[in-house]
Amino acid sequence: METYGRGTNSTRTRRRVGIADFAVTDDGAVLTTSGLGSCLGVGLFDESAGVAGLAHTMLPTAPDDADNVAKFSDTGIDAVVSAMRQEGAAVDNIRAKLAGGSAMFEFDSQEESIGKRNVAVGRTTLERLGIPIVAADVGGDSGRSLRFQGDTGILVVKSAGDERRL
């Protein structure tokens, strides 16, 4: 994870979240990621604790011997929630926003796209943890970039010339 300093137009620190990576902030930093095609972006926010996290997962389910838990939707979400709890978040107060999970490529050997499976596993994992999903921008066939505002929980989704705030 790289941390970017304050820009001339921003008073908030930006932290870049790479592919198969996550970051947590308790100082209101803006967490950003790009290159979400079939990958799943998961923004988590505990407003009362002022703690936010963003994960960029690549694949749905981790094998038992996974060396990078952030690579997978199931273990990546668990890791972000754990890190948020270490910063003072309470699972009962965390809310989730999802983006990504596009069907970027068609493969005859797969009944369901990686993107759809990432979204399904993400939803199941959040349900298991008791974390409600309050907004989602998933599916389709376009890539996305995300900007998650750690102080407000607003998720800005950019996709093919379009921008949405969740």
N, C-alpha and C positions, 0 to 999 in steps of 0.2 A: 504494500500500500504506500502510495506517495502522498505527501501533504503539500499543498500549494499555499503560498502566503497570500495575504490579503491583496486584492487587486485595487486599482484606483477607483473603480466603480462599486466596490463591495466592501462591507465592513465585516463580512463573515469569512472564516477560513474555509477553503474547499479541500476536500479529501477525495482522491480518485480511488474508486473501487475497480479493480481489474476483473477479468474473467476468472471464474472459480475463486473468488475472493469475497471478503466482506469487511465492513468497517462499522464501528459504533462511536457515537459522539454524545457527550454530555455537556458540550460547550456551544451548541447551536451551529456547528459546522454544516456546510452544504456538502452532502455526499453525492458524488456523480459517478455514472458508469455509461459506457456506450458499447455498441456491438451486440445488443440483444436481438438475436434472431429467434432461434428456437429456445435460447436460454431464457431463464426466468429471473426477473428482478423482483425482490421482495423488500418493501420498505416497512419497517416496524417502528412504532412510536408510542411511548408512554408519556402523555402530556403532563401528568402530575409530577413525574420525576424529572422531566426535561431530558429524557434519554431517547435517542433514535438509532436505528441500525439499518443498513442496506446490504443485501446479499445479491451476488450475480452468479447464479448456479447454471451449470451446463447440462447435466444429466439428471434423470429422475431419482434413481435409487442407488445408494452406495453399496458396494460389496463389503463383506466383513473386514477385509484387509485394506480399506481405503486409506491412502496416505494423505489425502487432502479432502477433509470433510466439506469444505466450502464448494467443492466441485459438484456436489449432489444436492438436489432440492430437499430431500428428507434430512440429511445430516447438516446441511448448510443452514437451514432454518433453525434447527436445534442449537447450533453453535452461536448464531446471532443472539437468540433468546438468552442463552447462558451468559454471553458477554454483556448483554444489556442488564441482566440481573446483577452481575458483579458491579455495575455502575449505579445501582440503586433502583432499577425498574422492577415493577411487580407484574408478573404474568397476567394477573387479572385486569390490569390497566392497559395492556398492550393492544394496539389495533394494527391491522395489516392492510397494505395496498400492494397489488400485484400488477406487473406489466411484463410483456414479452410473450413467449410461448407461440411464436409464429410458426407456420408451416412453410419454411423457406425452401425446402427441397422435397420432391416426391420420390419415394423409394417403393418399389413394388413389394419388397420383402417385409415391409412393416404395415400392419393393419392400421396403426394409429401413429401419427407423427411424434417425434421427440418433443416438440413444443406442446402438444396436447397432453402428453404423458407428464411433462414437467409441471404443467398447470394442475393436473389432477393430483399428483403427489404433493405439490405445494399446498393445495386446498386440504387434502387429507391430513397432512402434518399439522397445519394450523388448527384444524378442527380437533385433532388429538390433544393439542396443547391448550385448547379452550380460547384461542385467539380469533376474534371475529375479523372477517375481511370486510372493510368498509368501502373499498373502491377497487376496480380492476379495469385494465385495458390490456386484454389478452387475445391471442389468436390472430387471425388474418395472415397476410403473407409479406408484411413489411418489417424491416428492422426498426429498432427503437433506441433512443438514448434517454437517460434519466437524470434528473436533478432533484434530490430529496432534501428538503429544507429541515435541518435538524432542530430548529427552534419552533417550527410550526407544524411539522408533519405533512406539509404540502408536497406532493409528488408531481413534478412537471415532466410530462412525457412528450418527446419530440419524435415524429415519424414522418418521413417523406413529405417535408414541407408543412406538416401539421404540428400544432402544439396544444396539449391539453393539460389542465390542472386537475389533479385528483385529490 
